[in-house]
Amino acid sequence: MTTPVRRAAVFAILATLSLAVPLFGPAVGATLAAIVLVGAFVLTDGPLFDLLAYPSDYEDGRLYGLLTFVLAAVVLGLIAVTASLSIAVFVGTVLLIGYGNLGERLARLRTDTEVVVVTTFCLVATLAATAGQLATFWLTGTAIEPLLPTVLFLAASGTLFAALLRDVLLLYDDPIVMLSVGFLLWLLVELQPAIGAGEIAIALAVTVALGYASFALGTASIAGMLTGVLLGLVTIVLGGYGWFVVLIAFFAIGGLSTKYRYERKEELGVAEANDGARGSGNVLGNAAVALVAVLGYAASSAALLPADPNPALFLFAFAGSVATAMSDTLSSEIGSVFERPRLITTLEPVKPGTDGGVTWQGEVAGIAGGAIVALISYVLFPEVDAVGAAIIAAAGFVGMTVDSLLGATLEGSVLGNQGVNFLATLLGAIVCALLVFSVGVLG
């Protein structure tokens, strides 16, 4: 084995020590962690140092990679012992990172194809996280069968989030990834997802298949694919398939619109980079507000919010944000192929691709995009009547217009493209929820 693989194997073994907490109790687990931390601090050279050291550790002669890895596990362990984070989630998270990293390192011995490496990480990490949670339940005498769907959902969600963070961060940032995954899973557990084994299996199959299709068709990068699959999975489990259909309609139509007359866009210099494949930043810029709305809906349904709002308000906020994203994407991708855009603030002619430049063709396409989301919502959700659908479409138009105004005034100097998208979808969500509340659509 190469040194990176051996190091990953040792880290995986150390991650397995997290099982000492449910097996022997927190005191023994803390003692083992303290021994490893002291050893990592005093070990400054020699073969064992070379085995455990990351390249950056040689500069100061300290095993900072190992120290921070163990410290991250200790922090999660302390939260699990003193707060509502379950021991099972703590163990599953630590094993997810440790064994997922080992799986990735082994995959790199065989191939340089990044999608294969990421897939291997996801498979190994999901199995490790699942095994860690189940082992904890078995050691503590907890009934396993009723918890299997939730265990798989948490393992898959944590793995996708970890893979996404590892794509954005560095390999040596595993402690940050571990803590981030632990906090995400803590939140998801608090939302009390109610799912069956068949439902989670179908949800995983659908989201993974559609995610890979987006990657294979070139409409999403690997990071964009991971982000989309994670968003889709969380949306199905916490919202439902209707919410997922609305979200996937945006991803599908928006992705295809990026490919619309792509050669012409390249000639005009307005084509999306990476052959139109959207990355995680683009996906999150357009869908982060929708995800927050899904989480708000789940929290409201579980009576975790102090004001006890009507959960349907979050449904309309979700639809308003997606309508904005759809309207803006179609307006930009279709309108950009026409050579006579005008700046939305002054109506002066500008070059194609100018921030805040609009065309009448793009505006029509944007209105149609919002109407599509409104129609899908009207068909799928009993809470959305004709007035509610009209409000969703109107929110999409307002959000699209605000996106153009921000592009003409703040983009490039104060905000980036993803920031503009986020603020526009946020406004679309707020406008939709406020209009629905003010006209009494929800009774």
BATI-388383 format. One record per residue (C-alpha): residue number from 1; residue in one letter; x, y, z. Coordinates in nm, 3 decimals, always signed. Example, Ala and Ser with C-alpha at 12.3 -4.5 7.8 and 13.67 -1.06 7.14 Angstrom:
BEGIN
    n  res       c1       c2       c3
    1    a   +1.230   -0.450   +0.780
    2    s   +1.367   -0.106   +0.714
REM end
This chain:
BEGIN
    n  res       c1       c2       c3
    1    m   +0.000   +0.000   +0.000
    2    t   +0.108   +0.358   -0.059
    3    t   +0.165   +0.591   +0.236
    4    p   -0.166   +0.782   +0.184
    5    v   -0.357   +0.452   +0.191
    6    r   -0.175   +0.333   +0.502
    7    r   -0.239   +0.665   +0.673
    8    a   -0.607   +0.646   +0.579
    9    a   -0.624   +0.290   +0.717
   10    v   -0.479   +0.405   +1.052
   11    f   -0.726   +0.694   +1.067
   12    a   -1.010   +0.451   +0.995
   13    i   -0.894   +0.227   +1.280
   14    l   -0.878   +0.528   +1.512
   15    a   -1.230   +0.625   +1.400
   16    t   -1.346   +0.278   +1.505
   17    l   -1.240   +0.362   +1.862
   18    s   -1.550   +0.583   +1.877
   19    l   -1.740   +0.260   +1.944
   20    a   -1.579   +0.261   +2.289
   21    v   -1.835   +0.523   +2.396
   22    p   -2.146   +0.302   +2.355
   23    l   -1.947   -0.011   +2.447
   24    f   -1.766   +0.103   +2.764
   25    g   -1.904   +0.448   +2.835
   26    p   -1.791   +0.812   +2.785
   27    a   -1.510   +0.788   +3.042
   28    v   -1.330   +0.511   +2.854
   29    g   -1.386   +0.687   +2.524
   30    a   -1.241   +1.010   +2.662
   31    t   -0.940   +0.822   +2.799
   32    l   -0.865   +0.664   +2.461
   33    a   -0.899   +1.003   +2.290
   34    a   -0.662   +1.159   +2.542
   35    i   -0.402   +0.887   +2.484
   36    v   -0.416   +0.940   +2.108
   37    l   -0.394   +1.319   +2.147
   38    v   -0.090   +1.298   +2.376
   39    g   +0.077   +1.052   +2.141
   40    a   +0.009   +1.274   +1.841
   41    f   +0.156   +1.574   +2.023
   42    v   +0.479   +1.411   +2.143
   43    l   +0.549   +1.220   +1.821
   44    t   +0.763   +1.451   +1.606
   45    d   +0.964   +1.220   +1.379
   46    g   +1.039   +0.862   +1.288
   47    p   +0.857   +0.597   +1.083
   48    l   +0.531   +0.631   +1.275
   49    f   +0.534   +1.008   +1.224
   50    d   +0.594   +0.954   +0.852
   51    l   +0.301   +0.713   +0.840
   52    l   +0.053   +0.950   +1.006
   53    a   +0.175   +1.287   +0.876
   54    y   +0.008   +1.485   +0.603
   55    p   +0.250   +1.681   +0.380
   56    s   +0.173   +2.005   +0.566
   57    d   +0.261   +1.842   +0.902
   58    y   +0.631   +1.825   +0.814
   59    e   +0.673   +2.202   +0.819
   60    d   +0.621   +2.226   +1.196
   61    g   +0.702   +1.867   +1.286
   62    r   +0.361   +1.810   +1.443
   63    l   +0.080   +1.571   +1.354
   64    y   -0.175   +1.849   +1.322
   65    g   -0.387   +1.642   +1.086
   66    l   -0.428   +1.368   +1.345
   67    l   -0.468   +1.614   +1.632
   68    t   -0.750   +1.806   +1.464
   69    f   -0.918   +1.483   +1.348
   70    v   -0.932   +1.348   +1.703
   71    l   -1.030   +1.685   +1.849
   72    a   -1.323   +1.708   +1.605
   73    a   -1.436   +1.362   +1.717
   74    v   -1.398   +1.467   +2.083
   75    v   -1.615   +1.776   +2.027
   76    l   -1.891   +1.566   +1.870
   77    g   -1.857   +1.312   +2.148
   78    l   -1.894   +1.581   +2.416
   79    i   -2.206   +1.715   +2.244
   80    a   -2.346   +1.362   +2.225
   81    v   -2.286   +1.306   +2.596
   82    t   -2.409   +1.645   +2.717
   83    a   -2.675   +1.746   +2.461
   84    s   -2.942   +1.591   +2.240
   85    l   -2.703   +1.465   +1.970
   86    s   -2.737   +1.087   +1.983
   87    i   -2.440   +0.858   +2.042
   88    a   -2.540   +0.668   +1.727
   89    v   -2.509   +0.980   +1.512
   90    f   -2.174   +1.062   +1.672
   91    v   -2.032   +0.715   +1.599
   92    g   -2.182   +0.705   +1.250
   93    t   -2.033   +1.044   +1.161
   94    v   -1.682   +0.956   +1.279
   95    l   -1.685   +0.623   +1.094
   96    l   -1.827   +0.793   +0.783
   97    i   -1.525   +1.022   +0.761
   98    g   -1.265   +0.764   +0.859
   99    y   -1.372   +0.482   +0.630
  100    g   -1.496   +0.707   +0.349
  101    n   -1.146   +0.855   +0.326
  102    l   -0.997   +0.503   +0.317
  103    g   -1.235   +0.400   +0.040
  104    e   -1.142   +0.705   -0.163
  105    r   -0.769   +0.639   -0.122
  106    l   -0.809   +0.277   -0.232
  107    a   -1.011   +0.387   -0.535
  108    r   -0.735   +0.625   -0.641
  109    l   -0.497   +0.329   -0.664
  110    r   -0.714   +0.193   -0.945
  111    t   -0.842   +0.496   -1.134
  112    d   -0.809   +0.870   -1.183
  113    t   -1.170   +0.905   -1.297
  114    e   -1.308   +1.148   -1.042
  115    v   -1.671   +1.036   -1.062
  116    v   -1.563   +0.677   -0.981
  117    v   -1.354   +0.797   -0.686
  118    v   -1.643   +1.006   -0.550
  119    t   -1.884   +0.717   -0.597
  120    t   -1.653   +0.485   -0.405
  121    f   -1.627   +0.737   -0.122
  122    c   -2.006   +0.765   -0.107
  123    l   -2.066   +0.389   -0.104
  124    v   -1.802   +0.312   +0.160
  125    a   -1.895   +0.610   +0.376
  126    t   -2.266   +0.525   +0.365
  127    l   -2.197   +0.166   +0.465
  128    a   -1.966   +0.279   +0.747
  129    a   -2.214   +0.536   +0.879
  130    t   -2.497   +0.282   +0.865
  131    a   -2.288   +0.017   +1.039
  132    g   -2.177   +0.261   +1.307
  133    q   -2.532   +0.363   +1.394
  134    l   -2.661   +0.005   +1.394
  135    a   -2.369   -0.116   +1.606
  136    t   -2.441   +0.158   +1.859
  137    f   -2.807   +0.061   +1.880
  138    w   -2.712   -0.305   +1.923
  139    l   -2.457   -0.227   +2.195
  140    t   -2.705   -0.012   +2.385
  141    g   -2.992   -0.258   +2.351
  142    t   -3.207   -0.036   +2.129
  143    a   -3.454   -0.193   +1.887
  144    i   -3.300   -0.164   +1.541
  145    e   -3.572   -0.251   +1.288
  146    p   -3.797   +0.057   +1.340
  147    l   -3.494   +0.285   +1.304
  148    l   -3.350   +0.138   +0.983
  149    p   -3.507   +0.391   +0.739
  150    t   -3.390   +0.688   +0.946
  151    v   -3.045   +0.534   +0.984
  152    l   -3.010   +0.498   +0.607
  153    f   -3.141   +0.849   +0.545
  154    l   -2.892   +0.998   +0.789
  155    a   -2.605   +0.790   +0.650
  156    a   -2.682   +0.890   +0.290
  157    s   -2.740   +1.258   +0.372
  158    g   -2.422   +1.280   +0.577
  159    t   -2.221   +1.108   +0.306
  160    l   -2.346   +1.335   +0.029
  161    f   -2.276   +1.643   +0.241
  162    a   -1.928   +1.515   +0.325
  163    a   -1.850   +1.441   -0.040
  164    l   -1.965   +1.788   -0.138
  165    l   -1.756   +1.958   +0.130
  166    r   -1.451   +1.751   +0.037
  167    d   -1.491   +1.866   -0.323
  168    v   -1.497   +2.229   -0.211
  169    l   -1.238   +2.207   +0.069
  170    l   -0.905   +2.025   +0.092
  171    l   -0.848   +1.663   +0.190
  172    y   -0.680   +1.786   +0.509
  173    d   -1.002   +1.961   +0.615
  174    d   -1.164   +1.636   +0.731
  175    p   -1.210   +1.772   +1.087
  176    i   -1.423   +2.057   +0.946
  177    v   -1.615   +1.807   +0.735
  178    m   -1.672   +1.581   +1.038
  179    l   -1.812   +1.862   +1.251
  180    s   -2.028   +1.994   +0.967
  181    v   -2.174   +1.651   +0.895
  182    g   -2.239   +1.591   +1.266
  183    f   -2.429   +1.918   +1.303
  184    l   -2.632   +1.852   +0.986
  185    l   -2.735   +1.508   +1.106
  186    w   -2.818   +1.649   +1.449
  187    l   -3.056   +1.894   +1.279
  188    l   -3.214   +1.625   +1.063
  189    v   -3.277   +1.402   +1.364
  190    e   -3.443   +1.690   +1.551
  191    l   -3.681   +1.733   +1.255
  192    q   -3.811   +1.381   +1.323
  193    p   -3.827   +1.244   +0.965
  194    a   -4.103   +0.985   +0.934
  195    i   -4.012   +0.748   +0.651
  196    g   -4.044   +0.382   +0.567
  197    a   -3.780   +0.146   +0.432
  198    g   -3.940   +0.136   +0.088
  199    e   -3.975   +0.514   +0.074
  200    i   -3.610   +0.583   +0.155
  201    a   -3.496   +0.319   -0.097
  202    i   -3.707   +0.476   -0.370
  203    a   -3.596   +0.826   -0.274
  204    l   -3.230   +0.728   -0.293
  205    a   -3.276   +0.548   -0.624
  206    v   -3.463   +0.838   -0.783
  207    t   -3.232   +1.115   -0.665
  208    v   -2.911   +0.928   -0.745
  209    a   -3.036   +0.828   -1.091
  210    l   -3.144   +1.181   -1.178
  211    g   -2.826   +1.326   -1.031
  212    y   -2.607   +1.100   -1.240
  213    a   -2.817   +1.176   -1.548
  214    s   -2.751   +1.548   -1.497
  215    f   -2.377   +1.476   -1.477
  216    a   -2.381   +1.244   -1.780
  217    l   -2.573   +1.499   -1.987
  218    g   -2.323   +1.769   -1.892
  219    t   -2.575   +1.992   -1.713
  220    a   -2.402   +1.954   -1.374
  221    s   -2.047   +1.909   -1.250
  222    i   -1.966   +1.643   -0.989
  223    a   -2.013   +1.899   -0.711
  224    g   -2.335   +2.016   -0.872
  225    m   -2.454   +1.656   -0.899
  226    l   -2.380   +1.589   -0.530
  227    t   -2.557   +1.909   -0.428
  228    g   -2.861   +1.824   -0.637
  229    v   -2.885   +1.469   -0.501
  230    l   -2.858   +1.591   -0.142
  231    l   -3.119   +1.861   -0.196
  232    g   -3.348   +1.613   -0.367
  233    l   -3.316   +1.351   -0.094
  234    v   -3.380   +1.598   +0.188
  235    t   -3.673   +1.748   -0.004
  236    i   -3.840   +1.410   -0.057
  237    v   -3.798   +1.295   +0.303
  238    l   -3.889   +1.620   +0.478
  239    g   -4.136   +1.760   +0.225
  240    g   -4.262   +1.491   -0.006
  241    y   -4.254   +1.388   -0.369
  242    g   -4.462   +1.686   -0.475
  243    w   -4.196   +1.922   -0.345
  244    f   -3.932   +1.716   -0.522
  245    v   -4.118   +1.734   -0.855
  246    v   -4.123   +2.114   -0.833
  247    l   -3.751   +2.122   -0.754
  248    i   -3.649   +1.870   -1.019
  249    a   -3.856   +2.054   -1.280
  250    f   -3.636   +2.357   -1.221
  251    f   -3.314   +2.156   -1.239
  252    a   -3.422   +1.972   -1.554
  253    i   -3.566   +2.267   -1.748
  254    g   -3.300   +2.506   -1.623
  255    g   -3.023   +2.263   -1.715
  256    l   -3.160   +2.207   -2.062
  257    s   -3.203   +2.581   -2.117
  258    t   -2.831   +2.621   -2.047
  259    k   -2.766   +2.397   -2.348
  260    y   -3.010   +2.593   -2.566
  261    r   -2.812   +2.732   -2.862
  262    y   -2.494   +2.689   -2.664
  263    e   -2.269   +2.747   -2.966
  264    r   -2.440   +3.080   -3.025
  265    k   -2.384   +3.175   -2.662
  266    e   -2.016   +3.091   -2.700
  267    e   -1.995   +3.320   -3.003
  268    l   -2.149   +3.603   -2.802
  269    g   -1.929   +3.529   -2.499
  270    v   -2.225   +3.466   -2.267
  271    a   -2.206   +3.086   -2.234
  272    e   -2.181   +2.920   -1.893
  273    a   -1.830   +2.793   -1.820
  274    n   -1.746   +2.423   -1.806
  275    d   -1.959   +2.349   -2.114
  276    g   -2.269   +2.463   -1.927
  277    a   -2.230   +2.218   -1.638
  278    r   -2.352   +2.392   -1.325
  279    g   -2.147   +2.359   -1.008
  280    s   -2.242   +2.353   -0.643
  281    g   -2.230   +2.732   -0.611
  282    n   -2.483   +2.777   -0.889
  283    v   -2.709   +2.504   -0.751
  284    l   -2.700   +2.644   -0.399
  285    g   -2.740   +3.003   -0.518
  286    n   -3.067   +2.904   -0.681
  287    a   -3.190   +2.639   -0.436
  288    a   -3.058   +2.733   -0.089
  289    v   -3.373   +2.928   -0.004
  290    a   -3.587   +2.637   -0.123
  291    l   -3.392   +2.405   +0.108
  292    v   -3.444   +2.639   +0.404
  293    a   -3.818   +2.642   +0.324
  294    v   -3.823   +2.261   +0.329
  295    l   -3.645   +2.259   +0.665
  296    g   -3.885   +2.525   +0.795
  297    y   -4.183   +2.317   +0.681
  298    a   -4.048   +2.011   +0.863
  299    a   -3.970   +2.212   +1.177
  300    s   -4.316   +2.367   +1.173
  301    s   -4.483   +2.029   +1.120
  302    a   -4.284   +1.892   +1.416
  303    a   -4.388   +2.194   +1.630
  304    l   -4.024   +2.299   +1.679
  305    l   -4.077   +2.666   +1.589
  306    p   -4.181   +2.906   +1.868
  307    a   -4.435   +3.108   +1.666
  308    d   -4.609   +2.791   +1.539
  309    p   -4.665   +2.919   +1.182
  310    n   -4.887   +2.742   +0.931
  311    p   -4.662   +2.485   +0.755
  312    a   -4.826   +2.576   +0.422
  313    l   -4.657   +2.918   +0.438
  314    f   -4.326   +2.739   +0.390
  315    l   -4.473   +2.553   +0.092
  316    f   -4.556   +2.882   -0.078
  317    a   -4.215   +3.025   +0.015
  318    f   -4.059   +2.717   -0.144
  319    a   -4.266   +2.753   -0.461
  320    g   -4.196   +3.127   -0.480
  321    s   -3.820   +3.074   -0.457
  322    v   -3.822   +2.799   -0.721
  323    a   -4.045   +3.010   -0.948
  324    t   -3.791   +3.291   -0.919
  325    a   -3.501   +3.058   -0.998
  326    m   -3.687   +2.914   -1.297
  327    s   -3.790   +3.257   -1.427
  328    d   -3.442   +3.403   -1.392
  329    t   -3.270   +3.101   -1.549
  330    l   -3.497   +3.086   -1.853
  331    s   -3.485   +3.463   -1.895
  332    s   -3.105   +3.460   -1.892
  333    e   -3.042   +3.146   -2.094
  334    i   -3.299   +3.214   -2.366
  335    g   -3.276   +3.591   -2.371
  336    s   -2.895   +3.589   -2.394
  337    v   -2.893   +3.454   -2.751
  338    f   -3.051   +3.776   -2.880
  339    e   -2.820   +4.063   -2.967
  340    r   -3.021   +4.367   -2.857
  341    p   -3.051   +4.355   -2.476
  342    r   -3.130   +4.674   -2.284
  343    l   -3.021   +4.765   -1.935
  344    i   -3.322   +4.723   -1.707
  345    t   -3.252   +5.046   -1.514
  346    t   -3.218   +5.283   -1.813
  347    l   -3.339   +5.080   -2.114
  348    e   -3.019   +5.177   -2.294
  349    p   -2.882   +4.916   -2.539
  350    v   -2.595   +4.712   -2.391
  351    k   -2.373   +4.429   -2.507
  352    p   -2.501   +4.069   -2.469
  353    g   -2.400   +3.929   -2.133
  354    t   -2.405   +4.266   -1.955
  355    d   -2.528   +4.226   -1.597
  356    g   -2.882   +4.362   -1.579
  357    g   -2.935   +4.344   -1.954
  358    v   -3.277   +4.211   -2.058
  359    t   -3.458   +4.127   -2.381
  360    w   -3.829   +4.099   -2.441
  361    q   -3.777   +3.739   -2.550
  362    g   -3.605   +3.664   -2.220
  363    e   -3.881   +3.833   -2.022
  364    v   -4.145   +3.621   -2.196
  365    a   -3.941   +3.306   -2.129
  366    g   -3.904   +3.407   -1.764
  367    i   -4.277   +3.462   -1.720
  368    a   -4.338   +3.121   -1.877
  369    g   -4.089   +2.965   -1.634
  370    g   -4.272   +3.105   -1.332
  371    a   -4.603   +2.992   -1.478
  372    i   -4.469   +2.636   -1.515
  373    v   -4.381   +2.621   -1.145
  374    a   -4.719   +2.768   -1.056
  375    l   -4.902   +2.512   -1.271
  376    i   -4.708   +2.218   -1.123
  377    s   -4.781   +2.347   -0.773
  378    y   -5.151   +2.388   -0.854
  379    v   -5.173   +2.029   -0.978
  380    l   -4.973   +1.869   -0.695
  381    f   -5.067   +2.059   -0.379
  382    p   -5.423   +2.089   -0.240
  383    e   -5.315   +2.406   -0.057
  384    v   -5.251   +2.583   -0.391
  385    d   -5.572   +2.703   -0.554
  386    a   -5.600   +2.928   -0.861
  387    v   -5.523   +3.241   -0.659
  388    g   -5.227   +3.072   -0.493
  389    a   -5.092   +2.965   -0.833
  390    a   -5.123   +3.321   -0.963
  391    i   -4.932   +3.445   -0.657
  392    i   -4.652   +3.193   -0.719
  393    a   -4.621   +3.307   -1.082
  394    a   -4.623   +3.673   -0.972
  395    a   -4.354   +3.604   -0.712
  396    g   -4.140   +3.446   -0.981
  397    f   -4.173   +3.756   -1.199
  398    v   -4.091   +3.988   -0.908
  399    g   -3.787   +3.780   -0.814
  400    m   -3.666   +3.769   -1.174
  401    t   -3.698   +4.147   -1.204
  402    v   -3.512   +4.203   -0.878
  403    d   -3.236   +3.972   -1.002
  404    s   -3.194   +4.194   -1.308
  405    l   -3.199   +4.512   -1.098
  406    l   -2.935   +4.374   -0.863
  407    g   -2.732   +4.266   -1.165
  408    a   -2.742   +4.617   -1.308
  409    t   -2.655   +4.792   -0.982
  410    l   -2.459   +4.569   -0.744
  411    e   -2.330   +4.265   -0.930
  412    g   -1.956   +4.273   -0.986
  413    s   -1.891   +4.547   -0.732
  414    v   -2.071   +4.427   -0.420
  415    l   -2.228   +4.093   -0.510
  416    g   -2.129   +3.793   -0.717
  417    n   -2.367   +3.607   -0.944
  418    q   -2.452   +3.346   -0.678
  419    g   -2.521   +3.618   -0.423
  420    v   -2.758   +3.789   -0.664
  421    n   -2.937   +3.461   -0.728
  422    f   -2.969   +3.394   -0.356
  423    l   -3.114   +3.738   -0.277
  424    a   -3.356   +3.718   -0.569
  425    t   -3.487   +3.375   -0.468
  426    l   -3.511   +3.493   -0.106
  427    l   -3.724   +3.789   -0.211
  428    g   -3.937   +3.564   -0.432
  429    a   -4.002   +3.337   -0.134
  430    i   -4.086   +3.627   +0.098
  431    v   -4.316   +3.796   -0.154
  432    c   -4.500   +3.471   -0.217
  433    a   -4.550   +3.396   +0.154
  434    l   -4.658   +3.753   +0.234
  435    l   -4.908   +3.770   -0.052
  436    v   -5.058   +3.436   +0.042
  437    f   -5.088   +3.544   +0.404
  438    s   -5.232   +3.889   +0.319
  439    v   -5.504   +3.765   +0.079
  440    g   -5.607   +3.483   +0.307
  441    v   -5.539   +3.193   +0.070
  442    l   -5.472   +2.965   +0.365
  443    g   -5.795   +3.057   +0.540
REM end
